[in-house]
Amino acid sequence: MRHSLYLRLATLLIKADFAREEREWKRKVRKVQYEIPWGNEYLLKDIGLHIDGRTISDLEVPAIKTERQIRHLRRLVRLRIAT
């Protein structure tokens, strides 16, 4: 016994509607995933950004950055176990 043409068309349209809803849902989830909280200064600081959108490392003074690197390197040399 064959199904009627209307039943086939109805199932095809329902499947297409389900697929469309799934695509819309995925699009919304994707947008929320990368939404940056521009209004919250503390959350921006946690992810490494300033309010104007620049990264925190852009504003570091090179002298302070090199001092910190030297301090870390000295600590590594001091902690190295002599064998």
C-alpha positions as CSV (number, residue, x, y, z in Angstrom):
1,M,0.0,0.0,0.0
2,R,1.5,3.3,-1.0
3,H,1.3,6.5,1.0
4,S,-0.5,9.4,-0.4
5,L,1.3,12.3,-2.0
6,Y,0.0,14.7,0.6
7,L,1.5,12.6,3.5
8,R,4.9,12.5,1.7
9,L,4.8,16.2,1.2
10,A,3.7,16.8,4.8
11,T,6.6,14.7,6.2
12,L,9.0,16.4,3.9
13,L,7.9,19.9,5.1
14,I,8.0,18.8,8.7
15,K,11.6,17.5,8.3
16,A,12.6,20.8,6.6
17,D,11.1,22.8,9.5
18,F,13.0,20.7,12.0
19,A,16.2,21.3,10.1
20,R,15.5,25.0,9.9
21,E,14.8,25.2,13.7
22,E,18.0,23.3,14.4
23,R,20.1,25.7,12.3
24,E,18.6,28.7,14.0
25,W,19.3,27.2,17.4
26,K,22.9,26.5,16.5
27,R,23.3,30.0,15.2
28,K,22.0,31.5,18.4
29,V,24.3,29.3,20.5
30,R,27.3,30.2,18.4
31,K,26.6,33.9,18.8
32,V,26.3,33.7,22.5
33,Q,29.5,31.7,22.7
34,Y,31.6,34.6,21.3
35,E,29.6,37.5,22.7
36,I,32.0,39.8,24.6
37,P,30.8,41.5,27.7
38,W,31.8,45.1,26.8
39,G,29.9,46.6,29.7
40,N,31.7,44.7,32.4
41,E,35.2,45.9,33.0
42,Y,36.1,43.0,35.3
43,L,35.1,40.3,32.9
44,L,37.0,42.1,30.2
45,K,40.1,42.1,32.4
46,D,39.6,38.4,33.1
47,I,39.8,37.6,29.3
48,G,42.7,40.1,28.8
49,L,41.0,43.1,27.2
50,H,40.5,46.8,28.1
51,I,37.2,48.6,27.6
52,D,38.4,50.1,24.3
53,G,39.1,46.6,22.9
54,R,42.9,46.6,23.1
55,T,44.6,43.7,24.8
56,I,46.2,44.2,28.2
57,S,49.7,43.3,26.9
58,D,49.6,46.3,24.5
59,L,49.8,48.7,27.3
60,E,52.7,47.1,29.2
61,V,55.8,49.2,29.4
62,P,58.7,47.3,27.8
63,A,61.0,48.1,30.7
64,I,58.6,46.5,33.2
65,K,58.1,43.5,30.9
66,T,61.9,42.9,30.6
67,E,62.3,43.2,34.3
68,R,59.7,40.6,34.9
69,Q,61.3,38.2,32.3
70,I,64.7,38.6,33.9
71,R,63.2,37.9,37.3
72,H,61.6,34.7,36.0
73,L,64.8,33.6,34.2
74,R,66.9,34.2,37.4
75,R,64.4,32.1,39.4
76,L,64.7,29.3,36.9
77,V,68.5,29.4,37.0
78,R,68.5,29.4,40.8
79,L,66.1,26.5,41.0
80,R,68.0,24.4,38.5
81,I,69.3,21.3,40.2
82,A,73.0,20.8,39.7
83,T,73.7,17.2,38.7
